[in-house]
Amino acid sequence: MPFSNQLDAKQFLVDKIVSQAQIQGIPLSDIDRRMLLFSVDEPESATGIPLEVLEDVSQVYEVKIIKLLKSAYKQDSDNPEERQKYRDAMRTLKGSDHYILVMASAALPKNGIGVSRLTWIGILIAIVIIVYVMLRK
């Protein structure tokens, strides 16, 4: 069953990541969790995320999230309905500027769904603009 909106699709992926982190004993800070919900399309999603975090999106963070989502997907290998939810979430988020989509695209099988390099560049530019606007206030 497809997700009715992008927030539900994004929350599905976030829940998978958080659950897998708990299973593996990998700590996720409050800021780590907030970053999973960050979206260029929703400037209010940056609330509670320090500017220095937005300015320095760490590759270490992204690798950690990618590994967690890969592990969650692998753990669901015997559940075709759950695997379909991953595909549905990716389809629902396709074409949007949600930060989690960048990492999910690297973690999950492509199946024709993913984020182009151009979209990633757009996300980075939007982050810089948001930071600039927030600093001017």
Beta strands, then each sheet from edge to edge (+ up, - down):
end
